[in-house]
């Protein structure tokens, strides 16, 4: 996949994540309830989408370093940078859930 397509997809994911996170906060503040799973998932989408805009995908990152990826598949393809991004996205989702739970 071309880098521009990745960035465009990342923009779409980030905008959807930001929009739905904002909507979750709006209904939590105005209606007094929120959707637990959505409050966790959409901030994670925001972080992953931003990462797709800023850094190349894990597969492209390995290829650019000259690594042979023919025997790698699934989670073994993911680079340390992308593991950190995944962890940060899950942490953002968890933090958002905790903050909404305290309202």
C-alpha positions as CSV (number, residue, x, y, z in Angstrom):
1,X,0.0,0.0,0.0
2,X,1.3,3.4,-0.8
3,X,2.3,5.8,1.9
4,X,-0.3,8.4,0.8
5,X,-3.1,5.8,1.1
6,X,-1.9,4.9,4.6
7,X,-1.9,8.6,5.6
8,X,-5.3,9.1,4.1
9,X,-6.6,6.0,5.9
10,X,-4.9,7.3,9.1
11,X,-6.6,10.6,8.7
12,X,-10.0,9.0,8.4
13,X,-9.4,6.7,11.4
14,X,-8.1,9.7,13.5
15,X,-11.1,11.9,12.6
16,X,-13.5,9.1,13.3
17,X,-11.8,8.4,16.7
18,X,-11.8,12.1,17.6
19,X,-15.4,12.7,16.5
20,X,-16.8,9.7,18.4
21,X,-14.6,10.5,21.5
22,X,-16.0,14.0,21.5
23,X,-19.5,12.7,21.0
24,X,-19.0,10.3,23.9
25,X,-18.0,13.2,26.2
26,X,-20.9,15.3,25.0
27,X,-23.5,12.6,25.8
28,X,-21.8,11.8,29.1
29,X,-21.8,15.5,30.2
30,X,-25.3,16.3,29.0
31,X,-27.2,13.0,29.4
32,X,-25.3,11.4,32.3
33,X,-24.4,8.1,30.6
34,X,-21.8,6.8,28.1
35,X,-21.1,3.6,26.2
36,X,-18.3,1.8,28.0
37,X,-16.8,-0.1,25.0
38,X,-17.0,3.0,22.7
39,X,-15.3,5.1,25.4
40,X,-12.4,2.7,25.3
41,X,-12.2,2.0,21.6
42,X,-12.5,5.5,19.9
43,X,-9.6,7.2,21.7
44,X,-7.5,4.2,20.7
45,X,-8.6,4.7,17.1
46,X,-7.5,8.4,17.4
47,X,-4.0,7.4,18.5
48,X,-3.6,4.7,15.9
49,X,-4.9,7.0,13.1
50,X,-2.4,9.8,14.1
51,X,0.4,7.2,14.1
52,X,-0.5,6.1,10.6
53,X,-0.2,9.7,9.5
54,X,3.1,10.3,11.2
55,X,5.1,7.1,10.9
56,X,5.2,4.4,8.2
57,X,3.4,1.1,8.8
58,X,5.2,-1.7,10.6
59,X,5.6,-3.7,7.4
60,X,7.0,-0.8,5.5
61,X,9.3,0.0,8.4
62,X,10.8,-3.5,8.3
63,X,11.2,-3.4,4.5
64,X,12.9,0.0,4.7
65,X,15.5,-1.5,7.1
66,X,16.2,-4.3,4.6
67,X,14.7,-7.0,6.7
68,X,13.4,-10.2,5.2
69,X,9.7,-10.4,6.1
70,X,8.9,-13.5,4.0
71,X,8.8,-15.7,7.1
72,X,7.2,-13.2,9.4
73,X,3.4,-13.0,9.8
74,X,0.9,-11.7,12.3
75,X,2.2,-10.2,15.5
76,X,5.8,-11.1,14.6
77,X,5.7,-8.4,11.9
78,X,4.9,-5.6,14.4
79,X,8.0,-3.5,15.2
80,X,8.8,-2.2,18.7
81,X,7.7,1.3,17.7
82,X,4.2,-0.1,16.7
83,X,4.0,-2.1,19.9
84,X,4.6,1.2,21.8
85,X,1.9,2.9,19.7
86,X,-0.5,0.0,20.4
87,X,0.2,0.3,24.1
88,X,-0.3,4.1,24.0
89,X,-3.6,3.7,22.2
90,X,-4.9,1.2,24.7
91,X,-3.7,3.4,27.6
92,X,-5.5,6.4,26.1
93,X,-8.7,4.3,25.8
94,X,-8.4,3.1,29.4
95,X,-7.7,6.7,30.6
96,X,-10.7,8.0,28.8
97,X,-12.9,5.3,30.3
98,X,-11.6,6.1,33.8
99,X,-12.2,9.8,33.3
100,X,-15.7,9.2,32.0
101,X,-16.4,6.9,34.9
102,X,-15.7,9.6,37.4
103,X,-18.3,11.9,36.1
